[in-house]
């Protein structure tokens, strides 16, 4: 007697060519019950995506809500990943983090999507004095006030092969001399990117009622300085660790960003040097088992070989 194949759940992913998006699509490609519309802005973005019969790549525009709604048709859930930490001459927080989220929410409503999963960041608040964190808080508010059911997942530094956090760690730990912002004592709670995407898929499958906000961090708290030293040891690299006073780093960032019209700013420096602290970790609520930090670092080391 033949068993019926599992019913496929269709999700739509914005920012699908980001490191989180590509990892998520790799999980989708290996699943038996999920297929995805992968939204990117260009053909170059399409070309960077995993190739799978479960992944339907689409070039989308956030400026055309009706066209965006058409791309979302048939999806049960929208996973919204698009956004920026570093501004440039043409892309600012107000557009990339706030206006794009508002457009995705409106398009999801037009397409009768049942649920939104928004990946946000620790410290997000519409009342924050930090412009980036304020923009993420305003993005969250668009989601929570939409009237749709939603899951917001606030994250710390993400680690895993090909993540920005891993790339930064590799650069810092393999150059012989590491210059850390401040004294490097700020506490990190690195989260494995596979854990985040397992949590995202669990939220897509369960689609809880109402709007819930979770703070999901890794299992180990570690000062950034110790993280760099630990990773360098795993890479077999000897490094001398020095520091850059924050006031000097911020002064240089202010001058450089004004000349370039974007890049690293004091706003960004404040975000990346903030200690990552949560009162309650959401791993149990999101139905995942956290990967030990040592295992995550080993995956990065193996990817470098």
Number of C-alpha atoms within 10 A of each C-alpha: 3 4 5 6 8 9 9 13 16 20 26 27 26 24 20 29 27 20 18 23 24 19 23 24 27 19 16 21 19 12 12 14 15 21 22 26 23 28 27 25 16 13 11 11 18 19 12 13 21 21 14 15 9 21 21 16 24 21 15 20 17 20 12 11 20 16 13 23 23 14 22 27 18 16 21 20 27 26 28 23 22 23 23 16 19 15 18 15 11 9 15 18 21 16 16 20 26 21 18 22 26 21 20 25 27 18 24 28 17 16 19 16 22 17 27 28 25 22 22 25 21 23 22 21 20 18 12 15 10 17 18 27 25 21 27 30 23 23 26 29 16 19 24 20 12 17 12 19 20 28 27 23 24 21 22 24 20 22 24 26 23 17 19 16 15 19 14 12 20 18 12 20 26 18 14 13 13 19 17 19 22 17 17 20 16 18 19 25 23 27 24 26 23 21 21 26 20 17 22 22 21 14 23 24 15 10 19 13 12 12 19 13 17 20 20 27 29 26 17 15 17 18 16 22 22 15 20 24 20 16 21 21 14 14 19 11 14 14 17 11 17 14 13 15 12 17 12 12 16 20 12 14 20 17 12 15 17 12 10 11 13 18 17 19 20 18 18 19 15 14 18 16 19 14 19 21 16 15 6 10 15 19 19 11 11 21 13 16 13 18 16 14 20 12 12 19 23 16 15 21 18 10 11 11 6
